[in-house]
Amino acid sequence: MYQQIPLTSEPNQEFEVTLQIDGENKNYKFNARWNRVASYWVITITDQSTGEIVLDSVPLVSGGDVTSDILLAHYSLKLGAGYLMSIVDAPSSDSPNMTNLGEDFALIWDGEI
């Protein structure tokens, strides 16, 4: 099942998401921050039931002309995979910038492991 993670360009956003992973609902807290030095967004994912940080400061960057990048599949955490995708025909940048996250780019979650 694919789910869109509700990201916006609001700095230092934090929200809870129920992800369906292998047919089971699991609650996570997402934190998205703009890294001013590197000029990209990073996300931290925390397991709501344990308070344990599952992933920390993963950059949200794309591969330029690639329209869909596997973001988290290479982490063996049984979370599924996150895809950073352009959701417009002509995004204003190759990767999400400080103002177009959630408008030109979306994080799509695939909960199949």
FIKOLLUM-20252 format. One record per residue: residue number from 1; residue in three letters; x, z, y of N, C-alpha, C in turn. Coordinates in Angstrom, 1 decimal. Example, Ala and Ser with C-alpha at 12.3 -4.5 7.8 and 13.67 -1.06 7.14 Angstrom:
BEGIN
> pos, code, nc1, nc3, nc2, cac1, cac3, cac2, cc1, cc3, cc2
> 1, ALA, 13.2, 7.8, -5.7, 12.3, 7.8, -4.5, 13.2, 7.8, -3.3 $
> 2, SER, 12.8, 7.1, -2.2, 13.7, 7.1, -1.1, 12.9, 7.9, 0.0 $
END
This chain:
BEGIN
> pos, code, nc1, nc3, nc2, cac1, cac3, cac2, cc1, cc3, cc2
> 1, MET, 0.8, 0.0, -1.2, 0.0, 0.0, 0.0, 0.9, 0.0, 1.2 $
> 2, TYR, 0.6, -0.9, 2.1, 1.3, -1.0, 3.4, 0.6, -0.2, 4.5 $
> 3, GLN, 1.4, 0.6, 5.3, 0.9, 1.4, 6.4, 1.7, 1.1, 7.6 $
> 4, GLN, 1.1, 1.0, 8.8, 1.9, 0.9, 10.0, 2.1, 2.3, 10.6 $
> 5, ILE, 3.4, 2.6, 10.8, 3.7, 3.9, 11.4, 3.4, 3.8, 12.9 $
> 6, PRO, 2.7, 4.8, 13.5, 2.2, 4.7, 14.9, 3.3, 5.0, 15.9 $
> 7, LEU, 4.3, 4.1, 16.0, 5.4, 4.3, 17.0, 5.0, 3.6, 18.4 $
> 8, THR, 5.4, 4.2, 19.4, 5.3, 3.7, 20.8, 6.6, 3.7, 21.5 $
> 9, SER, 6.6, 3.4, 22.7, 7.9, 3.4, 23.5, 8.0, 4.8, 24.2 $
> 10, GLU, 7.2, 5.7, 23.9, 7.3, 7.0, 24.5, 8.6, 7.7, 24.0 $
> 11, PRO, 9.4, 8.2, 24.9, 10.7, 8.8, 24.5, 10.4, 10.1, 23.8 $
> 12, ASN, 11.3, 10.4, 22.8, 11.2, 11.7, 22.1, 9.8, 12.0, 21.5 $
> 13, GLN, 9.3, 11.0, 20.8, 7.9, 11.2, 20.2, 8.0, 11.9, 18.9 $
> 14, GLU, 7.1, 12.7, 18.6, 7.0, 13.4, 17.3, 5.6, 13.4, 16.9 $
> 15, PHE, 5.3, 13.1, 15.6, 4.0, 13.0, 15.1, 4.0, 13.2, 13.6 $
> 16, GLU, 2.8, 13.5, 13.0, 2.7, 13.6, 11.6, 2.0, 12.4, 11.0 $
> 17, VAL, 2.5, 12.0, 9.8, 1.9, 10.8, 9.1, 1.7, 11.2, 7.7 $
> 18, THR, 0.6, 10.8, 7.1, 0.3, 10.9, 5.7, 0.7, 9.6, 5.1 $
> 19, LEU, 1.7, 9.6, 4.3, 2.1, 8.3, 3.6, 1.6, 8.3, 2.2 $
> 20, GLN, 1.1, 7.2, 1.8, 0.7, 7.1, 0.4, 1.9, 6.5, -0.4 $
> 21, ILE, 2.5, 7.4, -1.2, 3.6, 7.0, -2.0, 3.3, 7.0, -3.5 $
> 22, ASP, 3.3, 5.9, -4.1, 2.9, 5.7, -5.5, 1.6, 6.3, -5.7 $
> 23, GLY, 0.6, 6.0, -4.8, -0.8, 6.5, -5.0, -1.0, 7.9, -4.6 $
> 24, GLU, 0.0, 8.7, -4.2, -0.2, 10.1, -3.9, 0.1, 10.3, -2.4 $
> 25, ASN, -0.8, 11.0, -1.7, -0.6, 11.3, -0.3, 0.4, 12.4, -0.1 $
> 26, LYS, 1.4, 12.1, 0.8, 2.4, 13.0, 1.2, 2.5, 13.1, 2.7 $
> 27, ASN, 2.7, 14.3, 3.2, 2.7, 14.5, 4.7, 4.2, 14.6, 5.2 $
> 28, TYR, 4.5, 13.8, 6.2, 5.8, 13.8, 6.8, 5.7, 13.9, 8.3 $
> 29, LYS, 6.7, 14.5, 8.9, 6.8, 14.5, 10.4, 7.8, 13.4, 10.8 $
> 30, PHE, 7.5, 12.6, 11.7, 8.4, 11.6, 12.2, 8.8, 12.0, 13.6 $
> 31, ASN, 10.1, 11.8, 13.9, 10.6, 12.0, 15.3, 11.3, 10.7, 15.6 $
> 32, ALA, 10.9, 10.1, 16.7, 11.6, 8.9, 17.2, 12.2, 9.1, 18.6 $
> 33, ARG, 13.5, 8.8, 18.7, 14.2, 9.1, 19.9, 15.0, 7.8, 20.4 $
> 34, TRP, 15.1, 7.6, 21.6, 15.9, 6.5, 22.2, 17.3, 7.0, 22.3 $
> 35, ASN, 18.2, 6.3, 21.7, 19.7, 6.7, 21.8, 20.2, 5.9, 23.0 $
> 36, ARG, 20.4, 6.5, 24.1, 20.8, 5.8, 25.4, 22.2, 5.3, 25.2 $
> 37, VAL, 23.1, 5.9, 24.5, 24.5, 5.4, 24.4, 24.6, 4.2, 23.6 $
> 38, ALA, 23.9, 4.2, 22.4, 23.9, 3.0, 21.5, 22.8, 2.0, 21.9 $
> 39, SER, 21.9, 2.3, 22.7, 20.7, 1.5, 23.1, 19.9, 1.0, 21.9 $
> 40, TYR, 19.5, 2.0, 21.0, 18.5, 1.7, 20.0, 17.8, 3.0, 19.7 $
> 41, TRP, 16.6, 2.8, 19.0, 15.8, 3.9, 18.6, 16.4, 4.5, 17.3 $
> 42, VAL, 16.2, 5.8, 17.1, 16.5, 6.4, 15.8, 15.3, 7.3, 15.4 $
> 43, ILE, 15.1, 7.4, 14.0, 14.0, 8.2, 13.5, 14.6, 9.3, 12.6 $
> 44, THR, 13.9, 10.4, 12.6, 14.2, 11.5, 11.7, 12.9, 11.7, 11.0 $
> 45, ILE, 12.9, 11.9, 9.6, 11.7, 12.1, 8.8, 11.9, 13.5, 8.2 $
> 46, THR, 10.9, 14.3, 8.3, 10.9, 15.7, 7.7, 9.7, 15.8, 6.8 $
> 47, ASP, 9.9, 16.4, 5.6, 8.9, 16.7, 4.7, 8.1, 17.9, 5.2 $
> 48, GLN, 6.8, 17.7, 5.5, 5.9, 18.7, 6.1, 5.8, 19.9, 5.1 $
> 49, SER, 5.8, 19.7, 3.8, 5.5, 20.8, 2.9, 6.7, 21.7, 2.8 $
> 50, THR, 7.9, 21.2, 2.9, 9.1, 22.1, 2.8, 9.9, 22.3, 4.1 $
> 51, GLY, 9.6, 21.5, 5.1, 10.4, 21.6, 6.3, 11.7, 21.0, 6.2 $
> 52, GLU, 12.0, 20.4, 5.1, 13.3, 19.8, 4.9, 13.4, 18.4, 5.5 $
> 53, ILE, 14.6, 18.2, 6.2, 14.8, 16.8, 6.8, 15.2, 15.9, 5.7 $
> 54, VAL, 14.4, 14.8, 5.5, 14.6, 13.9, 4.5, 15.6, 12.8, 4.9 $
> 55, LEU, 15.4, 12.3, 6.1, 16.4, 11.3, 6.7, 16.6, 11.7, 8.1 $
> 56, ASP, 17.8, 11.6, 8.6, 18.1, 12.0, 10.0, 18.8, 10.9, 10.7 $
> 57, SER, 18.3, 10.6, 11.9, 18.9, 9.6, 12.9, 19.2, 8.3, 12.3 $
> 58, VAL, 18.2, 7.7, 11.6, 18.3, 6.4, 11.0, 18.0, 5.4, 12.2 $
> 59, PRO, 18.9, 4.4, 12.5, 18.6, 3.5, 13.6, 17.6, 2.5, 13.2 $
> 60, LEU, 16.7, 2.2, 14.2, 15.7, 1.1, 14.1, 16.3, -0.1, 14.8 $
> 61, VAL, 17.0, -0.9, 14.0, 17.6, -2.2, 14.5, 17.2, -3.3, 13.5 $
> 62, SER, 17.2, -4.5, 14.0, 16.9, -5.6, 13.1, 18.1, -6.5, 13.0 $
> 63, GLY, 18.0, -7.5, 12.2, 19.1, -8.4, 12.0, 19.0, -9.7, 12.8 $
> 64, GLY, 18.5, -9.6, 14.1, 18.4, -10.7, 14.9, 17.3, -11.7, 14.6 $
> 65, ASP, 17.6, -12.8, 14.0, 16.5, -13.8, 13.6, 15.7, -13.4, 12.4 $
> 66, VAL, 16.1, -12.4, 11.7, 15.4, -12.0, 10.5, 14.1, -11.3, 11.0 $
> 67, THR, 12.9, -11.7, 10.5, 11.7, -11.2, 11.0, 11.3, -9.9, 10.3 $
> 68, SER, 11.9, -9.5, 9.1, 11.5, -8.3, 8.4, 12.8, -7.8, 7.8 $
> 69, ASP, 13.1, -6.6, 8.1, 14.3, -6.0, 7.5, 14.0, -4.7, 6.7 $
> 70, ILE, 14.6, -4.6, 5.5, 14.4, -3.4, 4.8, 15.2, -2.3, 5.5 $
> 71, LEU, 14.5, -1.3, 5.9, 15.1, -0.2, 6.7, 15.6, 0.9, 5.8 $
> 72, LEU, 14.7, 1.4, 4.9, 15.0, 2.6, 4.2, 15.1, 2.4, 2.7 $
> 73, ALA, 15.0, 1.2, 2.2, 15.0, 1.0, 0.7, 16.3, 1.4, 0.1 $
> 74, HIS, 17.4, 1.4, 0.8, 18.7, 1.7, 0.2, 19.0, 3.2, 0.1 $
> 75, TYR, 18.1, 4.0, 0.7, 18.1, 5.4, 0.5, 17.3, 5.8, -0.8 $
> 76, SER, 17.9, 6.4, -1.8, 17.3, 6.7, -3.0, 16.5, 8.0, -2.9 $
> 77, LEU, 15.5, 8.0, -2.1, 14.7, 9.3, -1.9, 13.3, 9.2, -2.4 $
> 78, LYS, 12.9, 8.2, -3.0, 11.6, 8.0, -3.6, 10.5, 8.1, -2.5 $
> 79, LEU, 10.8, 7.5, -1.3, 9.9, 7.4, -0.2, 9.2, 6.1, -0.1 $
> 80, GLY, 9.6, 5.1, -0.8, 9.2, 3.7, -0.6, 10.2, 3.1, 0.3 $
> 81, ALA, 9.7, 2.2, 1.1, 10.6, 1.4, 2.0, 9.9, 1.2, 3.4 $
> 82, GLY, 10.7, 1.3, 4.4, 10.2, 1.0, 5.8, 10.8, -0.4, 6.2 $
> 83, TYR, 9.9, -1.2, 6.8, 10.3, -2.5, 7.3, 10.1, -2.5, 8.8 $
> 84, LEU, 11.1, -2.9, 9.5, 11.0, -3.1, 11.0, 10.7, -4.5, 11.2 $
> 85, MET, 9.5, -4.8, 11.8, 9.1, -6.2, 11.9, 8.7, -6.5, 13.3 $
> 86, SER, 9.0, -7.7, 13.7, 8.5, -8.3, 15.0, 7.0, -8.6, 14.7 $
> 87, ILE, 6.1, -8.1, 15.6, 4.7, -8.4, 15.5, 4.1, -9.3, 16.5 $
> 88, VAL, 5.0, -10.0, 17.2, 4.7, -11.0, 18.2, 5.5, -12.3, 17.9 $
> 89, ASP, 5.0, -13.4, 18.4, 5.7, -14.7, 18.1, 7.1, -14.7, 18.7 $
> 90, ALA, 7.2, -14.3, 20.0, 8.5, -14.3, 20.7, 8.8, -13.0, 21.3 $
> 91, PRO, 9.4, -12.1, 20.5, 9.7, -10.7, 21.1, 10.7, -10.8, 22.2 $
> 92, SER, 10.6, -9.9, 23.1, 11.5, -9.9, 24.3, 12.9, -9.5, 24.0 $
> 93, SER, 13.2, -9.1, 22.8, 14.6, -8.7, 22.4, 14.7, -8.9, 20.8 $
> 94, ASP, 15.9, -8.9, 20.3, 16.1, -9.0, 18.9, 15.8, -7.7, 18.1 $
> 95, SER, 15.9, -6.6, 18.7, 15.5, -5.3, 18.2, 14.7, -4.6, 19.2 $
> 96, PRO, 14.0, -3.5, 18.7, 13.2, -2.8, 19.7, 14.1, -2.2, 20.8 $
> 97, ASN, 13.6, -2.4, 22.0, 14.4, -1.8, 23.1, 13.6, -0.6, 23.7 $
> 98, MET, 14.0, -0.1, 24.8, 13.4, 1.2, 25.3, 11.9, 1.0, 25.7 $
> 99, THR, 11.4, -0.2, 25.9, 10.1, -0.4, 26.3, 9.2, -1.2, 25.4 $
> 100, ASN, 9.7, -1.8, 24.3, 8.8, -2.7, 23.5, 8.5, -2.2, 22.1 $
> 101, LEU, 9.0, -1.0, 21.7, 8.7, -0.4, 20.4, 7.2, -0.2, 20.3 $
> 102, GLY, 6.5, -0.7, 19.3, 5.1, -0.5, 19.1, 4.3, -1.7, 19.8 $
> 103, GLU, 5.0, -2.5, 20.6, 4.3, -3.6, 21.2, 4.9, -4.9, 20.6 $
> 104, ASP, 6.2, -5.1, 20.6, 6.8, -6.2, 20.0, 7.3, -6.0, 18.6 $
> 105, PHE, 7.5, -4.7, 18.2, 8.0, -4.4, 16.9, 7.2, -3.2, 16.3 $
> 106, ALA, 7.1, -3.2, 15.0, 6.3, -2.2, 14.3, 7.2, -1.8, 13.1 $
> 107, LEU, 7.0, -0.5, 12.7, 7.5, 0.0, 11.5, 6.4, 0.0, 10.4 $
> 108, ILE, 6.6, -0.8, 9.4, 5.6, -0.9, 8.3, 6.1, -0.2, 7.1 $
> 109, TRP, 5.3, 0.6, 6.5, 5.8, 1.4, 5.3, 5.1, 0.9, 4.0 $
> 110, ASP, 6.0, 0.7, 3.0, 5.5, 0.3, 1.7, 5.7, 1.5, 0.8 $
> 111, GLY, 4.7, 2.1, 0.3, 4.8, 3.3, -0.5, 5.0, 3.1, -2.0 $
> 112, GLU, 5.2, 1.8, -2.4, 5.5, 1.6, -3.8, 6.9, 1.9, -4.1 $
> 113, ILE, 7.2, 2.7, -5.2, 8.6, 3.0, -5.5, 9.0, 2.2, -6.7 $
END
